[in-house]
């Protein structure tokens, strides 16, 4: 394959997906590809985190203590892993874990 064909295919792929790339040099094209992969991976991880949080909140709303604790114990490592890989800020992960834990613990106390 020639460089022009590769350049055309990459720009065509990126323009169809996200409005294209202004990159013209090989290194800039590579960086654009890497950024796009990273963005897509981050979107998937953030979506999974939202799903985990929703599972905890649904269990809390249904006042099912055991299910809420199970969901929380699955959500905490997911948030920590995402923070460790810098998908979300570490303090944001800590804050969300704290809020979810507080809600689950509110089921235990007689209120």
MOPAC internal coordinates of N, CA, C and O (Angstrom, degrees):
PM7 1SCF
backbone

  N    0.0000 0     0.00 0     0.00 0    0    0    0
  C    1.4463 1     0.00 0     0.00 0    1    0    0
  C    1.5244 1   109.67 1     0.00 0    2    1    0
  O    1.2310 1   121.53 1   -38.98 1    3    2    1
  N    1.2639 1   114.69 1   141.02 1    3    2    1
  C    1.4543 1   118.72 1   177.83 1    5    3    2
  C    1.5221 1   110.06 1   -84.80 1    6    5    3
  O    1.2310 1   121.55 1   -17.75 1    7    6    5
  N    1.3091 1   114.63 1   162.25 1    7    6    5
  C    1.4578 1   120.16 1  -179.84 1    9    7    6
  C    1.5264 1   111.06 1   -61.42 1   10    9    7
  O    1.2310 1   120.52 1   141.57 1   11   10    9
  N    1.3423 1   116.61 1   -38.43 1   11   10    9
  C    1.4658 1   119.48 1  -178.65 1   13   11   10
  C    1.5192 1   111.40 1   -64.77 1   14   13   11
  O    1.2310 1   120.55 1   140.63 1   15   14   13
  N    1.3317 1   116.55 1   -39.37 1   15   14   13
  C    1.4587 1   119.79 1   179.00 1   17   15   14
  C    1.5290 1   110.26 1   -65.89 1   18   17   15
  O    1.2310 1   120.70 1   135.76 1   19   18   17
  N    1.3153 1   116.26 1   -44.24 1   19   18   17
  C    1.4645 1   120.33 1   178.25 1   21   19   18
  C    1.5269 1   109.77 1   -60.83 1   22   21   19
  O    1.2310 1   120.95 1   133.85 1   23   22   21
  N    1.3219 1   115.78 1   -46.15 1   23   22   21
  C    1.4667 1   121.25 1   179.48 1   25   23   22
  C    1.5228 1   110.39 1   -58.69 1   26   25   23
  O    1.2310 1   120.38 1   135.32 1   27   26   25
  N    1.3317 1   116.89 1   -44.68 1   27   26   25
  C    1.4667 1   121.40 1   179.82 1   29   27   26
  C    1.5253 1   111.08 1   -62.46 1   30   29   27
  O    1.2310 1   120.62 1   133.51 1   31   30   29
  N    1.3362 1   116.42 1   -46.49 1   31   30   29
  C    1.4626 1   119.84 1  -177.79 1   33   31   30
  C    1.5237 1   111.59 1   -63.92 1   34   33   31
  O    1.2310 1   120.33 1   137.91 1   35   34   33
  N    1.3127 1   116.98 1   -42.09 1   35   34   33
  C    1.4635 1   120.21 1   179.89 1   37   35   34
  C    1.5174 1   110.54 1   -64.87 1   38   37   35
  O    1.2310 1   120.23 1   132.10 1   39   38   37
  N    1.3148 1   117.16 1   -47.90 1   39   38   37
  C    1.4589 1   119.82 1   179.65 1   41   39   38
  C    1.5191 1   111.61 1   -63.64 1   42   41   39
  O    1.2310 1   120.30 1   142.07 1   43   42   41
  N    1.3255 1   117.02 1   -37.93 1   43   42   41
  C    1.4563 1   120.73 1   178.50 1   45   43   42
  C    1.5256 1   110.23 1   -64.12 1   46   45   43
  O    1.2310 1   120.27 1   136.30 1   47   46   45
  N    1.3305 1   117.10 1   -43.70 1   47   46   45
  C    1.4565 1   121.91 1   179.26 1   49   47   46
  C    1.5173 1   110.57 1   -62.79 1   50   49   47
  O    1.2310 1   120.61 1   132.21 1   51   50   49
  N    1.3308 1   116.44 1   -47.79 1   51   50   49
  C    1.4599 1   119.92 1  -178.08 1   53   51   50
  C    1.5229 1   111.93 1   -68.80 1   54   53   51
  O    1.2310 1   119.96 1   142.06 1   55   54   53
  N    1.3236 1   117.68 1   -37.94 1   55   54   53
  C    1.4604 1   119.49 1  -178.31 1   57   55   54
  C    1.5222 1   110.81 1   -68.96 1   58   57   55
  O    1.2310 1   120.11 1   148.14 1   59   58   57
  N    1.3136 1   117.40 1   -31.86 1   59   58   57
  C    1.4548 1   119.93 1   178.10 1   61   59   58
  C    1.5166 1   110.94 1   -71.39 1   62   61   59
  O    1.2310 1   120.84 1   152.34 1   63   62   61
  N    1.3243 1   115.99 1   -27.66 1   63   62   61
  C    1.4614 1   120.10 1  -174.30 1   65   63   62
  C    1.5262 1   113.05 1   -93.21 1   66   65   63
  O    1.2310 1   119.87 1   134.74 1   67   66   65
  N    1.3467 1   117.85 1   -45.26 1   67   66   65
  C    1.4595 1   119.10 1  -171.34 1   69   67   66
  C    1.5178 1   114.65 1  -140.21 1   70   69   67
  O    1.2310 1   118.66 1  -155.57 1   71   70   69
  N    1.2712 1   120.17 1    24.43 1   71   70   69
  C    1.4532 1   119.32 1   177.36 1   73   71   70
  C    1.5061 1   114.10 1    91.52 1   74   73   71
  O    1.2310 1   119.70 1  -175.63 1   75   74   73
  N    1.3137 1   118.18 1     4.37 1   75   74   73
  C    1.4498 1   120.78 1   173.16 1   77   75   74
  C    1.5032 1   114.77 1    90.87 1   78   77   75
  O    1.2310 1   121.86 1    -6.12 1   79   78   77
  N    1.3114 1   114.05 1   173.88 1   79   78   77
  C    1.4458 1   122.15 1  -178.88 1   81   79   78
  C    1.5177 1   108.56 1  -125.22 1   82   81   79
  O    1.2310 1   120.69 1   -37.89 1   83   82   81
  N    1.3131 1   116.29 1   142.11 1   83   82   81
  C    1.4558 1   120.38 1   177.50 1   85   83   82
  C    1.5187 1   111.52 1   -90.72 1   86   85   83
  O    1.2310 1   120.63 1  -178.31 1   87   86   85
  N    1.3224 1   116.39 1     1.69 1   87   86   85
  C    1.4464 1   120.66 1  -177.00 1   89   87   86
  C    1.5209 1   111.32 1   -68.17 1   90   89   87
  O    1.2310 1   120.92 1   -39.12 1   91   90   89
  N    1.3498 1   115.85 1   140.88 1   91   90   89
  C    1.4599 1   119.91 1   177.03 1   93   91   90
  C    1.5181 1   111.98 1  -123.42 1   94   93   91
  O    1.2310 1   119.43 1   154.24 1   95   94   93
  N    1.3098 1   118.69 1   -25.76 1   95   94   93
  C    1.4599 1   121.53 1   179.87 1   97   95   94
  C    1.5137 1   110.02 1   -88.01 1   98   97   95
  O    1.2310 1   121.03 1   -24.28 1   99   98   97
  N    1.3084 1   115.64 1   155.72 1   99   98   97
  C    1.4617 1   121.08 1  -177.22 1  101   99   98
  C    1.5205 1   111.34 1   -59.01 1  102  101   99
  O    1.2310 1   120.18 1   137.06 1  103  102  101
  N    1.3256 1   117.27 1   -42.94 1  103  102  101
  C    1.4620 1   119.97 1  -178.88 1  105  103  102
  C    1.5264 1   110.92 1   -67.00 1  106  105  103
  O    1.2310 1   120.25 1   143.88 1  107  106  105
  N    1.3277 1   117.13 1   -36.12 1  107  106  105
  C    1.4630 1   120.70 1   178.42 1  109  107  106
  C    1.5247 1   110.66 1   -70.40 1  110  109  107
  O    1.2310 1   120.36 1   143.72 1  111  110  109
  N    1.3292 1   116.91 1   -36.28 1  111  110  109
  C    1.4584 1   120.31 1   176.52 1  113  111  110
  C    1.5279 1   110.63 1   -64.59 1  114  113  111
  O    1.2310 1   121.03 1   137.86 1  115  114  113
  N    1.3279 1   115.63 1   -42.14 1  115  114  113
  C    1.4618 1   120.02 1   178.64 1  117  115  114
  C    1.5236 1   110.22 1   -62.60 1  118  117  115
  O    1.2310 1   120.85 1   136.57 1  119  118  117
  N    1.3318 1   115.98 1   -43.43 1  119  118  117
  C    1.4612 1   120.17 1  -179.99 1  121  119  118
  C    1.5260 1   110.74 1   -63.47 1  122  121  119
  O    1.2310 1   120.29 1   142.50 1  123  122  121
  N    1.3222 1   117.04 1   -37.50 1  123  122  121
  C    1.4650 1   120.95 1   178.05 1  125  123  122
  C    1.5295 1   110.51 1   -64.62 1  126  125  123
  O    1.2310 1   120.69 1   138.98 1  127  126  125
  N    1.3441 1   116.30 1   -41.02 1  127  126  125
  C    1.4679 1   119.91 1   177.39 1  129  127  126
  C    1.5231 1   110.37 1   -63.17 1  130  129  127
  O    1.2310 1   120.48 1   135.62 1  131  130  129
  N    1.3361 1   116.69 1   -44.38 1  131  130  129
  C    1.4580 1   120.57 1  -179.13 1  133  131  130
  C    1.5263 1   111.13 1   -63.15 1  134  133  131
  O    1.2310 1   121.13 1   138.03 1  135  134  133
  N    1.3227 1   115.44 1   -41.97 1  135  134  133
  C    1.4654 1   119.93 1   179.67 1  137  135  134
  C    1.5205 1   111.41 1   -63.10 1  138  137  135
  O    1.2310 1   120.68 1   140.26 1  139  138  137
  N    1.3146 1   116.31 1   -39.74 1  139  138  137
  C    1.4617 1   120.50 1   179.77 1  141  139  138
  C    1.5253 1   110.96 1   -65.94 1  142  141  139
  O    1.2310 1   120.44 1   137.59 1  143  142  141
  N    1.3284 1   116.77 1   -42.41 1  143  142  141
  C    1.4649 1   119.96 1   176.99 1  145  143  142
  C    1.5172 1   110.99 1   -61.31 1  146  145  143
  O    1.2310 1   121.06 1   135.50 1  147  146  145
  N    1.3263 1   115.58 1   -44.50 1  147  146  145
  C    1.4591 1   120.78 1  -179.40 1  149  147  146
  C    1.5224 1   110.92 1   -63.41 1  150  149  147
  O    1.2310 1   120.58 1   138.34 1  151  150  149
  N    1.3352 1   116.49 1   -41.66 1  151  150  149
  C    1.4553 1   120.69 1   179.77 1  153  151  150
  C    1.5272 1   110.82 1   -62.27 1  154  153  151
  O    1.2310 1   120.55 1   135.67 1  155  154  153
  N    1.3322 1   116.55 1   -44.33 1  155  154  153
  C    1.4552 1   120.54 1  -179.46 1  157  155  154
  C    1.5357 1   111.10 1   -65.12 1  158  157  155
  O    1.2310 1   120.51 1   140.61 1  159  158  157
  N    1.3169 1   116.63 1   -39.39 1  159  158  157
  C    1.4615 1   120.55 1   177.92 1  161  159  158
  C    1.5241 1   110.53 1   -65.11 1  162  161  159
  O    1.2310 1   120.55 1   137.12 1  163  162  161
  N    1.3413 1   116.56 1   -42.88 1  163  162  161
  C    1.4647 1   120.46 1   179.95 1  165  163  162
  C    1.5260 1   111.59 1   -64.31 1  166  165  163
  O    1.2310 1   120.24 1   141.59 1  167  166  165
  N    1.3198 1   117.15 1   -38.41 1  167  166  165
  C    1.4627 1   120.77 1   177.91 1  169  167  166
  C    1.5288 1   109.72 1   -61.67 1  170  169  167
  O    1.2310 1   120.41 1   137.35 1  171  170  169
  N    1.3231 1   116.83 1   -42.65 1  171  170  169
  C    1.4656 1   121.10 1  -179.66 1  173  171  170
  C    1.5255 1   111.14 1   -64.95 1  174  173  171
  O    1.2310 1   120.44 1   137.30 1  175  174  173
  N    1.3272 1   116.76 1   -42.70 1  175  174  173
  C    1.4666 1   120.57 1  -179.01 1  177  175  174
  C    1.5236 1   110.19 1   -66.32 1  178  177  175
  O    1.2310 1   120.13 1   136.36 1  179  178  177
  N    1.3205 1   117.35 1   -43.64 1  179  178  177
  C    1.4662 1   120.29 1   179.76 1  181  179  178
  C    1.5253 1   111.05 1   -63.33 1  182  181  179
  O    1.2310 1   120.61 1   141.72 1  183  182  181
  N    1.3181 1   116.45 1   -38.28 1  183  182  181
  C    1.4637 1   120.30 1   177.59 1  185  183  182
  C    1.5298 1   110.43 1   -63.50 1  186  185  183
  O    1.2310 1   120.38 1   138.11 1  187  186  185
  N    1.3180 1   116.87 1   -41.89 1  187  186  185
  C    1.4682 1   120.91 1   178.76 1  189  187  186
  C    1.5289 1   110.88 1   -64.52 1  190  189  187
  O    1.2310 1   120.29 1   142.69 1  191  190  189
  N    1.3315 1   117.04 1   -37.31 1  191  190  189
  C    1.4615 1   120.31 1   178.17 1  193  191  190
  C    1.5271 1   110.83 1   -64.46 1  194  193  191
  O    1.2310 1   120.81 1   137.92 1  195  194  193
  N    1.3211 1   116.05 1   -42.08 1  195  194  193
  C    1.4730 1   119.49 1   178.52 1  197  195  194
  C    1.5245 1   110.41 1   -62.08 1  198  197  195
  O    1.2310 1   120.59 1   140.55 1  199  198  197
  N    1.3263 1   116.47 1   -39.45 1  199  198  197
  C    1.4588 1   120.82 1   179.17 1  201  199  198
  C    1.5275 1   110.26 1   -64.11 1  202  201  199
  O    1.2310 1   120.54 1   137.31 1  203  202  201
  N    1.3344 1   116.57 1   -42.69 1  203  202  201
  C    1.4626 1   120.71 1   178.62 1  205  203  202
  C    1.5311 1   110.70 1   -60.75 1  206  205  203
  O    1.2310 1   120.81 1   135.15 1  207  206  205
  N    1.3313 1   116.06 1   -44.85 1  207  206  205
  C    1.4641 1   120.35 1  -179.41 1  209  207  206
  C    1.5295 1   110.59 1   -64.16 1  210  209  207
  O    1.2310 1   120.48 1   139.89 1  211  210  209
  N    1.3236 1   116.68 1   -40.11 1  211  210  209
  C    1.4661 1   120.41 1   179.56 1  213  211  210
  C    1.5177 1   111.38 1   -63.56 1  214  213  211
  O    1.2310 1   120.14 1   142.25 1  215  214  213
  N    1.3343 1   117.34 1   -37.75 1  215  214  213
  C    1.4581 1   120.78 1   178.58 1  217  215  214
  C    1.5259 1   110.48 1   -61.91 1  218  217  215
  O    1.2310 1   120.80 1   137.46 1  219  218  217
  N    1.3369 1   116.08 1   -42.54 1  219  218  217
  C    1.4670 1   120.13 1   178.63 1  221  219  218
  C    1.5249 1   109.56 1   -63.51 1  222  221  219
  O    1.2310 1   120.20 1   133.23 1  223  222  221
  N    1.3216 1   117.21 1   -46.77 1  223  222  221
  C    1.4649 1   120.86 1  -177.10 1  225  223  222
  C    1.5321 1   111.54 1   -65.62 1  226  225  223
  O    1.2310 1   119.95 1   143.21 1  227  226  225
  N    1.3268 1   117.70 1   -36.79 1  227  226  225
  C    1.4672 1   120.13 1   177.23 1  229  227  226
  C    1.5210 1   111.10 1   -64.87 1  230  229  227
  O    1.2310 1   120.77 1   139.92 1  231  230  229
  N    1.3299 1   116.14 1   -40.08 1  231  230  229
  C    1.4631 1   119.80 1   178.70 1  233  231  230
  C    1.5286 1   110.48 1   -66.47 1  234  233  231
  O    1.2310 1   120.54 1   142.93 1  235  234  233
  N    1.3357 1   116.57 1   -37.07 1  235  234  233
  C    1.4686 1   120.17 1   178.45 1  237  235  234
  C    1.5283 1   109.64 1   -66.93 1  238  237  235
  O    1.2310 1   120.45 1   137.15 1  239  238  237
  N    1.3323 1   116.74 1   -42.85 1  239  238  237
  C    1.4693 1   120.41 1  -179.94 1  241  239  238
  C    1.5279 1   111.96 1   -63.70 1  242  241  239
  O    1.2310 1   120.49 1   144.96 1  243  242  241
  N    1.3372 1   116.68 1   -35.04 1  243  242  241
  C    1.4645 1   119.83 1   178.13 1  245  243  242
  C    1.5291 1   111.68 1   -82.66 1  246  245  243
  O    1.2310 1   120.58 1  -178.74 1  247  246  245
  N    1.3245 1   116.50 1     1.26 1  247  246  245
  C    1.4747 1   124.35 1   178.26 1  249  247  246
  C    1.5328 1   112.67 1    57.30 1  250  249  247
  O    1.2310 1   121.29 1  -145.96 1  251  250  249
  N    1.3293 1   115.13 1    34.04 1  251  250  249
  C    1.4593 1   121.22 1   177.43 1  253  251  250
  C    1.5263 1   107.80 1   -97.46 1  254  253  251
  O    1.2310 1   120.82 1   -81.33 1  255  254  253
  N    1.3322 1   116.04 1    98.67 1  255  254  253
  C    1.4590 1   121.72 1  -173.33 1  257  255  254
  C    1.5247 1   112.69 1   -63.73 1  258  257  255
  O    1.2310 1   119.90 1   135.59 1  259  258  257
  N    1.3260 1   117.80 1   -44.41 1  259  258  257
  C    1.4668 1   120.47 1  -177.45 1  261  259  258
  C    1.5261 1   111.61 1   -66.11 1  262  261  259
  O    1.2310 1   121.23 1   136.14 1  263  262  261
  N    1.3226 1   115.25 1   -43.86 1  263  262  261
  C    1.4650 1   119.15 1   179.42 1  265  263  262
  C    1.5305 1   110.95 1   -65.46 1  266  265  263
  O    1.2310 1   120.79 1   142.08 1  267  266  265
  N    1.3227 1   116.10 1   -37.92 1  267  266  265
  C    1.4671 1   120.20 1   179.14 1  269  267  266
  C    1.5265 1   110.54 1   -64.38 1  270  269  267
  O    1.2310 1   120.44 1   137.93 1  271  270  269
  N    1.3152 1   116.76 1   -42.07 1  271  270  269
  C    1.4776 1   119.86 1   179.41 1  273  271  270
  C    1.5271 1   111.09 1   -66.15 1  274  273  271
  O    1.2310 1   120.62 1   140.76 1  275  274  273
  N    1.3374 1   116.41 1   -39.24 1  275  274  273
  C    1.4679 1   119.75 1   177.52 1  277  275  274
  C    1.5244 1   110.71 1   -62.59 1  278  277  275
  O    1.2310 1   121.24 1   133.97 1  279  278  277
  N    1.3219 1   115.23 1   -46.03 1  279  278  277
  C    1.4661 1   120.09 1  -178.98 1  281  279  278
  C    1.5272 1   110.40 1   -64.46 1  282  281  279
  O    1.2310 1   120.72 1   140.98 1  283  282  281
  N    1.3207 1   116.23 1   -39.02 1  283  282  281
  C    1.4687 1   120.26 1   178.85 1  285  283  282
  C    1.5238 1   110.85 1   -66.09 1  286  285  283
  O    1.2310 1   120.40 1   138.45 1  287  286  285
  N    1.3327 1   116.83 1   -41.55 1  287  286  285
  C    1.4663 1   119.38 1  -179.53 1  289  287  286
  C    1.5261 1   111.39 1   -67.78 1  290  289  287
  O    1.2310 1   119.85 1   158.81 1  291  290  289
  N    1.3224 1   117.89 1   -21.19 1  291  290  289
  C    1.4627 1   120.73 1   174.39 1  293  291  290
  C    1.5250 1   110.94 1   -85.56 1  294  293  291
  O    1.2310 1   120.55 1   148.86 1  295  294  293
  N    1.3274 1   116.56 1   -31.14 1  295  294  293
  C    1.4673 1   120.67 1  -176.67 1  297  295  294
  C    1.5285 1   112.38 1   -76.54 1  298  297  295
  O    1.2310 1   119.91 1   142.87 1  299  298  297
  N    1.3131 1   117.79 1   -37.13 1  299  298  297
  C    1.4749 1   120.86 1  -175.72 1  301  299  298
  C    1.5323 1   111.78 1   -58.52 1  302  301  299
  O    1.2310 1   118.87 1   128.62 1  303  302  301
  N    1.3449 1   119.76 1   -51.38 1  303  302  301
  C    1.4705 1   118.36 1   178.77 1  305  303  302
  C    1.5286 1   113.21 1   -62.99 1  306  305  303
  O    1.2310 1   120.50 1   148.09 1  307  306  305
  N    1.3286 1   116.64 1   -31.91 1  307  306  305
  C    1.4704 1   119.37 1   179.04 1  309  307  306
  C    1.5268 1   110.29 1   -65.33 1  310  309  307
  O    1.2310 1   120.31 1   135.78 1  311  310  309
  N    1.3287 1   117.01 1   -44.22 1  311  310  309
  C    1.4592 1   120.56 1   178.33 1  313  311  310
  C    1.5345 1   110.98 1   -65.38 1  314  313  311
  O    1.2310 1   120.37 1   139.03 1  315  314  313
  N    1.3361 1   116.89 1   -40.97 1  315  314  313
  C    1.4689 1   120.09 1  -179.87 1  317  315  314
  C    1.5238 1   111.32 1   -66.01 1  318  317  315
  O    1.2310 1   120.29 1   141.25 1  319  318  317
  N    1.3183 1   117.06 1   -38.75 1  319  318  317
  C    1.4575 1   120.66 1   179.64 1  321  319  318
  C    1.5302 1   110.59 1   -66.77 1  322  321  319
  O    1.2310 1   120.77 1   137.65 1  323  322  321
  N    1.3296 1   116.13 1   -42.35 1  323  322  321
  C    1.4617 1   120.11 1   178.66 1  325  323  322
  C    1.5324 1   110.64 1   -63.52 1  326  325  323
  O    1.2310 1   120.45 1   142.06 1  327  326  325
  N    1.3195 1   116.74 1   -37.94 1  327  326  325
  C    1.4630 1   120.20 1   178.41 1  329  327  326
  C    1.5274 1   110.17 1   -69.73 1  330  329  327
  O    1.2310 1   120.25 1   141.91 1  331  330  329
  N    1.3148 1   117.13 1   -38.09 1  331  330  329
  C    1.4571 1   121.17 1   179.07 1  333  331  330
  C    1.5153 1   112.32 1   -65.01 1  334  333  331
  O    1.2310 1   120.77 1   148.11 1  335  334  333
  N    1.3263 1   116.13 1   -31.89 1  335  334  333
  C    1.4644 1   120.07 1   178.43 1  337  335  334
  C    1.5233 1   111.92 1   -92.27 1  338  337  335
  O    1.2310 1   120.95 1  -172.52 1  339  338  337
  N    1.3122 1   115.79 1     7.48 1  339  338  337
  C    1.4779 1   124.00 1   176.54 1  341  339  338
  C    1.5278 1   113.14 1    62.18 1  342  341  339
  O    1.2310 1   120.52 1  -147.94 1  343  342  341
  N    1.3246 1   116.61 1    32.06 1  343  342  341
  C    1.4632 1   119.99 1   173.11 1  345  343  342
  C    1.5279 1   108.42 1   -76.53 1  346  345  343
  O    1.2310 1   121.19 1   140.35 1  347  346  345
  N    1.3374 1   115.33 1   -39.65 1  347  346  345
  C    1.4593 1   121.24 1   173.26 1  349  347  346
  C    1.5257 1   107.44 1  -127.62 1  350  349  347
  O    1.2310 1   119.65 1   -23.58 1  351  350  349
  N    1.3340 1   118.27 1   156.42 1  351  350  349
  C    1.4625 1   120.23 1   178.83 1  353  351  350
  C    1.5357 1   111.67 1   -64.56 1  354  353  351
  O    1.2310 1   120.58 1   -32.11 1  355  354  353
  N    1.3187 1   116.51 1   147.89 1  355  354  353
  C    1.4644 1   120.93 1  -177.30 1  357  355  354
  C    1.5234 1   112.02 1   -61.35 1  358  357  355
  O    1.2310 1   120.46 1   140.74 1  359  358  357
  N    1.3233 1   116.72 1   -39.26 1  359  358  357
  C    1.4663 1   119.21 1  -179.62 1  361  359  358
  C    1.5212 1   111.59 1   -69.97 1  362  361  359
  O    1.2310 1   120.07 1   147.81 1  363  362  361
  N    1.3159 1   117.48 1   -32.19 1  363  362  361
  C    1.4676 1   120.56 1   176.71 1  365  363  362
  C    1.5298 1   109.71 1   -66.35 1  366  365  363
  O    1.2310 1   120.62 1   137.70 1  367  366  365
  N    1.3165 1   116.42 1   -42.30 1  367  366  365
  C    1.4658 1   120.36 1   178.09 1  369  367  366
  C    1.5228 1   110.15 1   -62.56 1  370  369  367
  O    1.2310 1   120.71 1   135.53 1  371  370  369
  N    1.3132 1   116.24 1   -44.47 1  371  370  369
  C    1.4591 1   120.86 1   179.61 1  373  371  370
  C    1.5237 1   111.28 1   -61.80 1  374  373  371
  O    1.2310 1   120.69 1   137.91 1  375  374  373
  N    1.3216 1   116.28 1   -42.09 1  375  374  373
  C    1.4624 1   121.50 1  -179.76 1  377  375  374
  C    1.5351 1   110.65 1   -64.48 1  378  377  375
  O    1.2310 1   120.46 1   136.36 1  379  378  377
  N    1.3314 1   116.73 1   -43.64 1  379  378  377
  C    1.4630 1   119.69 1  -179.15 1  381  379  378
  C    1.5289 1   111.48 1   -67.57 1  382  381  379
  O    1.2310 1   120.83 1   140.20 1  383  382  381
  N    1.3259 1   116.03 1   -39.80 1  383  382  381
  C    1.4671 1   119.96 1   176.54 1  385  383  382
  C    1.5232 1   109.78 1   -61.30 1  386  385  383
  O    1.2310 1   120.78 1   136.65 1  387  386  385
  N    1.3284 1   116.12 1   -43.35 1  387  386  385
  C    1.4621 1   121.00 1  -179.53 1  389  387  386
  C    1.5235 1   111.49 1   -62.02 1  390  389  387
  O    1.2310 1   120.41 1   134.96 1  391  390  389
  N    1.3270 1   116.83 1   -45.04 1  391  390  389
  C    1.4632 1   120.48 1  -179.21 1  393  391  390
  C    1.5212 1   111.51 1   -64.21 1  394  393  391
  O    1.2310 1   120.66 1   137.68 1  395  394  393
  N    1.3363 1   116.35 1   -42.32 1  395  394  393
  C    1.4665 1   119.55 1   179.56 1  397  395  394
  C    1.5252 1   110.59 1   -66.59 1  398  397  395
  O    1.2310 1   120.33 1   139.18 1  399  398  397
  N    1.3220 1   116.97 1   -40.82 1  399  398  397
  C    1.4642 1   121.33 1   179.79 1  401  399  398
  C    1.5174 1   110.59 1   -63.25 1  402  401  399
  O    1.2310 1   120.83 1   138.88 1  403  402  401
  N    1.3160 1   116.01 1   -41.12 1  403  402  401
  C    1.4658 1   121.26 1   178.91 1  405  403  402
  C    1.5260 1   110.42 1   -60.28 1  406  405  403
  O    1.2310 1   120.46 1   136.92 1  407  406  405
  N    1.3221 1   116.72 1   -43.08 1  407  406  405
  C    1.4652 1   120.35 1  -179.68 1  409  407  406
  C    1.5234 1   111.41 1   -67.04 1  410  409  407
  O    1.2310 1   120.22 1   140.22 1  411  410  409
  N    1.3312 1   117.19 1   -39.78 1  411  410  409
  C    1.4684 1   120.17 1   179.12 1  413  411  410
  C    1.5228 1   109.89 1   -67.65 1  414  413  411
  O    1.2310 1   120.41 1   140.03 1  415  414  413
  N    1.3085 1   116.82 1   -39.97 1  415  414  413
  C    1.4647 1   119.90 1   179.65 1  417  415  414
  C    1.5215 1   112.17 1   -68.50 1  418  417  415
  O    1.2310 1   119.97 1   156.00 1  419  418  417
  N    1.3121 1   117.66 1   -24.00 1  419  418  417
  C    1.4604 1   120.18 1   178.78 1  421  419  418
  C    1.5276 1   110.83 1   -68.24 1  422  421  419
  O    1.2310 1   120.03 1   158.86 1  423  422  421
  N    1.3290 1   117.55 1   -21.14 1  423  422  421
  C    1.4609 1   120.44 1   176.41 1  425  423  422
  C    1.5262 1   111.32 1   -70.65 1  426  425  423
  O    1.2310 1   120.51 1   148.77 1  427  426  425
  N    1.3305 1   116.63 1   -31.23 1  427  426  425
  C    1.4648 1   120.92 1  -175.92 1  429  427  426
  C    1.5151 1   111.44 1   -73.80 1  430  429  427
  O    1.2310 1   120.58 1   141.87 1  431  430  429
  N    1.3370 1   116.49 1   -38.13 1  431  430  429
  C    1.4585 1   119.54 1  -175.26 1  433  431  430
  C    1.5321 1   110.40 1   -76.63 1  434  433  431
  O    1.2310 1   120.79 1   -36.05 1  435  434  433
  N    1.3153 1   116.09 1   143.95 1  435  434  433
  C    1.4759 1   118.84 1   178.42 1  437  435  434
  C    1.5190 1   109.65 1   -74.53 1  438  437  435
  O    1.2310 1   120.86 1   -69.46 1  439  438  437
  N    1.3310 1   115.97 1   110.54 1  439  438  437
  C    1.4588 1   119.02 1  -179.57 1  441  439  438
  C    1.5003 1   111.67 1  -133.55 1  442  441  439
  O    1.2310 1   120.10 1   180.00 1  443  442  441

